[in-house]
Structures are given as C-alpha cells and as structure tokens.
Amino acid sequence: MPKRRIPSGNAKSQQSLTPDEGLIGIGLLSMALDGKVESVETELLVELLDEIEYFEEYSEAEIDESLNKIKSIAREEGGAALFNASLAAFEDEEYQEAALMIAMLVVSVDDEIPDEEEEYLTEIQQQLGISDERYDELIDELFGDEEEEEEEEEEEE
C-alpha cells in the first residue's frame, strides 16, 4: 500500500474555504493521498457528511458546489494548497477535531491502520494543534467499542 502523506509546502490557495468546505477537503485528501480512491472510502465520506450536523441545512446542489470548488483548488493549485486552505478554514477546536475524526475514519475504513497511516494521522494532529491526550480520547471515542469487542473475542478463544 502506498504511503499516505500530507501534501507539503507553503502553497496558498487563491480561494478561501468555509469551515464546512475545509472538512470536505480533509476528507477528500484523506481518501486520495495513497494515490487511489476506493469506493468504500467515497461511500464513507458521503455517509459522514450526511451525519455531521454542519451539513444538515445543505442542499445537494450546495454540497456539489462545495465539492467542485474543492476539486478545482486541488486540480489547479495542488494538494498542498487544498490542505493549507482546509486548515486555515477551521475557526475553532470543534472543527479541528471534526477534521481529525474524519481523517481517522476514512483511513480506517479497511479495518486497520498501518504504521504509515498512523504517521499520517499524527501529522494531521500536529498540524491542527491537537494534544496527544485529546488525540487518544478521540481514538477511544471512535474505536473504543471495537477494540473492546476484539479483546473479548480473543479472550474467548
């Protein structure tokens, strides 16, 4: 599996993103950074956007418009510009944590997080300024039940 890497560089987009568009940008980057986009990743991102309260008031046309804007930045200005514009869009800790959680869910969609994907998530965590303690809490919130179930299954064997 190709290594996921955050686009590096100080490239700045000519366009600014809203915080909601920044979340979509992080989701799309998380899907595409290994060089391929799996259908299961796309389905997961669509489900996440449907469930996130920020997007409740969005029409399908508004989401399509945001997606087109984000794809345009990636295509015309590059992944680094999109990543930096996404980070710059987050107004507060709630959006920063939501972005990290989206990245965690997208990279874990295949039920495992290899070392290189863990490194990718750690890079995002550091870029967003989320503490190690909070990072661990977010992992527990997202995956705690799954880990407990796996441990119980192993004990039963």
VEXVEXFI-844974 format. One record per atom (N, C-alpha, C): residue in three letters; x, y negated, z. Coordinates in pm, whole numbers, plus 50000, padded with zeros to 5 digits. Example, Ala and Ser with C-alpha at 12.3 -4.5 7.8 and 13.67 -1.06 7.14 Angstrom:
% VEXVEXFI-844974
ALA513195056950780/ALA512305045050780/ALA513205033050780/SER512855022550708/SER513675010650714/SER512904999750787/
***
This chain:
% VEXVEXFI-844974
MET500855011950000/MET500005000050000/MET500894987650000/PRO500654978249911/PRO501444965949908/PRO501274958150038/LYS502304951050074/LYS502284943450199/LYS501454930850182/ARG500604928350278/ARG499814916050278/ARG500684904750330/ARG500674893750262/ARG501464882150302/ARG500634869550286/ILE500764860950382/ILE500144847850370/ILE500934840050266/PRO500254833650173/PRO500984825550077/PRO501814815050151/SER503074814250118/SER503944804950190/SER504114792150110/GLY504504781950180/GLY504754769150116/GLY503874758250173/ASN504244746350139/ASN503514734650190/ASN502554729050087/ALA502174737149989/ALA501284732349883/ALA499994726949944/LYS499584715449897/LYS498354709349945/LYS497374708549830/SER496144711749861/SER495114711149759/SER494674696749735/GLN494274694249613/GLN493714681249579/GLN492284679949634/GLN491714691249673/GLN490344691549726/GLN490374695449873/SER489474689949950/SER489364694150089/SER488194704050099/LEU488284712550200/LEU487234722350223/LEU486464718850350/THR485204722550352/THR484454721750477/THR484914733350565/PRO484624732950694/PRO484984744550779/PRO484374757550729/ASP483144757050682/ASP482494769150630/ASP483224774350506/GLU483614765250418/GLU484374769350300/GLU485734775050340/GLY486314769550447/GLY487584774850497/GLY487444789350541/LEU486324792850604/LEU486084806650644/LEU486014815850521/ILE485324811250419/ILE485234819150296/ILE486624820650236/GLY487404809850236/GLY488764810250182/GLY489634820550253/ILE489574820850386/ILE490354830650462/ILE489884844750429/GLY488584846550416/GLY488064859750382/GLY488544864350246/LEU488494855350147/LEU488934858950012/LEU490444861550007/LEU491214853350078/LEU492664855650081/LEU492974869150147/SER492264872250255/SER492494884950325/SER492194896750234/MET491194895250150/MET490844906050056/MET491904907549948/ALA492424896649899/ALA493234896949777/ALA494734897549800/LEU495194895949920/LEU496634894749941/LEU497424907349915/ASP496774918749910/ASP497524930949878/ASP497514933549727/GLY497014923849651/GLY497064924849507/GLY495844931249443/LYS494944936249524/LYS493724942249469/LYS492574939649565/VAL491394938549510/VAL490194936449591/VAL489324948949578/GLU489144955549690/GLU488324967649693/GLU486854963649706/SER485964971449647/SER484534968249655/SER484054968349799/VAL484614977049882/VAL484204977550022/VAL484584964450094/GLU485694958250054/GLU486084945350113/GLU485104934550072/THR484714934549946/THR483764924649896/THR482424926149968/GLU481954938549980/GLU480684941050049/GLU480744936450194/LEU481874939150260/LEU482024934950399/LEU481984919850411/LEU482704912850325/LEU482724898250333/LEU481324892550310/VAL480584897950215/VAL479214893350190/VAL478354895750314/GLU478494907450377/GLU477734910450499/GLU478104900850611/LEU479404898150627/LEU479854888950732/LEU479264875050712/LEU479314870350589/LEU478764857050561/LEU477264856550587/ASP476574867450557/ASP475134868050585/ASP474844867350734/GLU475754872850815/GLU475514873850959/GLU476034861851037/ILE476944854050981/ILE477524842751052/ILE476524831251053/GLU476284825951170/GLU475274815551186/GLU475564803051105/TYR476834800451075/TYR477184788550998/TYR476514788650860/PHE476254800450808/PHE475764801850671/PHE474264804250663/GLU473564803850777/GLU472134806650778/GLU471334797150690/GLU471744784650686/GLU470994774450613/GLU471424773350466/TYR472434780850427/TYR472934780050289/TYR472024787850195/SER471764781850081/SER471064789149975/SER472104797249897/GLU471644806449817/GLU472564814249735/GLU473334805049640/ALA472664794849589/ALA473314785349498/ALA474424777649569/GLU474204773849695/GLU475224766649771/GLU476434775449799/ILE476194788049829/ILE477304797349852/ILE478074799449722/ASP477364800849611/ASP478024802349481/ASP478874790049449/GLU478354778349479/GLU479104765949455/GLU480384765649538/SER480274769649665/SER481454770149752/SER482464780349701/LEU481984792049660/LEU482874802349607/LEU483604797449482/ASN482884790749394/ASN483504785449273/ASN484574775149306/LYS484314766649404/LYS485284756649446/LYS486544763449500/ILE486354773449584/ILE487474780549645/ILE488284788149540/LYS487584794949450/LYS488274802149342/LYS489044792349253/SER488494780749230/SER489144770649148/SER490464766149213/ILE490444763949344/ILE491664760049414/ILE492714771049401/ALA492294783449425/ALA493234794749416/ALA493824795949275/ARG492984794749177/ARG493414796549038/ARG494294785048990/GLU493874772849020/GLU494564761148965/GLU495724756249052/GLU495634758349184/GLU496654752849273/GLU497434763649347/GLY496924775949348/GLY497644786949410/GLY497134790749548/GLY497544802749590/GLY497114808049719/GLY497574799849837/ALA498784794349831/ALA499284786249942/ALA498424773749962/ALA498024767549851/ALA497164755649861/ALA495814759349921/LEU495274770749880/LEU493994775149937/LEU494134778350085/PHE495194785350121/PHE495414788750262/PHE495544776050345/ASN496364766750301/ASN496574754350377/ASN495294745950384/ALA494534745550275/ALA493254738150277/ALA492274744750372/SER492274758050376/SER491374765250468/SER491734761950612/LEU493034762650645/LEU493464759550782/LEU493124745150820/ALA493344735950727/ALA493084721750755/ALA491604718950778/ALA490744727850730/ALA489304725650740/ALA488744728550879/PHE489474736350958/PHE488904740651086/PHE488994729451189/GLU487794725251231/GLU487684714051322/GLU487924717951468/ASP487634730151499/ASP487714734051639/ASP488084748651656/GLU488274752451780/GLU488684766051815/GLU487684776551769/GLU486414773251770/GLU485384782851729/GLU485594787151583/TYR485854777751497/TYR486104780951357/TYR487434788451340/GLN488454784451416/GLN489744791251408/GLN489594805951447/GLU488874808451555/GLU488664822251599/GLU487794829951500/ALA486804823351443/ALA485964830051342/ALA486804833951221/ALA487734825251180/ALA488614828251067/ALA489484840451097/LEU490054840851216/LEU490894852251253/LEU490064865151259/MET488864864151312/MET488004875951320/MET487614881051181/ILE487334871951089/ILE487024875950952/ILE488224883150892/ALA489424877550910/ALA490624884050858/ALA490804897950921/MET490584898951052/MET490714911951120/MET489744922251062/LEU488514918151043/LEU487514927450992/LEU487804931650849/VAL488224922250766/VAL488484925450626/VAL489674935050614/VAL490764932450687/VAL491934941250673/VAL491704954850738/SER490744955650829/SER490494968450898/SER489364976450835/VAL488844971950723/VAL487674978250662/VAL487934992950629/ASP489204996650608/ASP489525010650578/ASP489815018650705/ASP489425013450819/ASP489525020050949/ASP490935021551003/GLU491875014550946/GLU493215014451003/GLU493885001250971/ILE494794997351059/ILE495554985151037/ILE497024988951043/PRO497644991250927/PRO499074994550924/PRO499904982950979/ASP501164985851007/ASP502054975651064/ASP502094962850982/GLU502144964250850/GLU502244952150767/GLU500984943750776/GLU499824949950794/GLU498594942250810/GLU498524936050950/GLU499074942851049/GLU499164937151184/GLU500044924551181/GLU501144925351106/GLU502024913751091/GLU501284902151023/TYR500494905450923/TYR499694895350853/TYR498734888450950/LEU498054896351031/LEU497114890551129/LEU497844881951232/THR499014886551273/THR499804878751369/THR500224865451308/GLU500574865551179/GLU500924853051112/GLU499744843451111/ILE498554848651080/ILE497364840151082/ILE497124834751222/GLN497224843451321/GLN497034839351461/GLN497954827751495/GLN499224828951459/GLN500184818451491/GLN499884805651415/GLN499514806951288/GLN499184795051208/GLN497994787551267/LEU497054795151325/LEU495854789051383/LEU496054784551527/GLY497184788251587/GLY497484784151724/GLY496654791551828/ILE496304803951801/ILE495534812151895/ILE496514819751983/SER496304819152113/SER497224825552207/SER497204840752193/ASP498284847052239/ASP498344861752237/ASP497234867852320/GLU496964861652435/GLU495894866752523/GLU494534866352452/ARG494234855152386/ARG492964853952316/ARG492904863452196/TYR494024865152129/TYR494114874452016/TYR493714888452063/ASP494274892852176/ASP493944906052230/ASP492474907052269/GLU491924896252324/GLU490504896052360/GLU489624897552236/LEU490004890752128/LEU489234891752004/LEU489274906051948/ILE490434912351954/ILE490544926251910/ILE489624935051993/ASP489634932952125/ASP488744940852213/ASP487274938452180/GLU486924925952153/GLU485534922752118/GLU485104929751990/LEU485994930051893/LEU485654935851763/LEU485764951051761/PHE486784956251826/PHE487094970451809/PHE487094978451939/GLY486804972252051/GLY486874978952181/GLY486044991552188/ASP484794991252142/ASP483925002952147/ASP484465014152060/GLU484995010751944/GLU485545020851853/GLU486725027951917/GLU487615020251983/GLU488785026152046/GLU488365035352160/GLU487355031252238/GLU486875039552348/GLU486285052652295/GLU485525052052186/GLU484935064052127/GLU486025073552078/GLU487065068052015/GLU488155076451967/GLU488875083252082/GLU489105075952191/GLU489775081752308/GLU488935092952368/GLU487615090952377/GLU486735101152430/GLU486735113752344/GLU486755111852211/GLU486805123252119/GLU488115131052136/GLU489215123952153/GLU490505130552172/GLU490535138352303/GLU489935132752408/GLU489885139752537/GLU489065152452530/GLU488005152352449/GLU487125163952437/GLU487815175452366/GLU488775172452282/GLU489455182952204/GLU490455190252282/
***
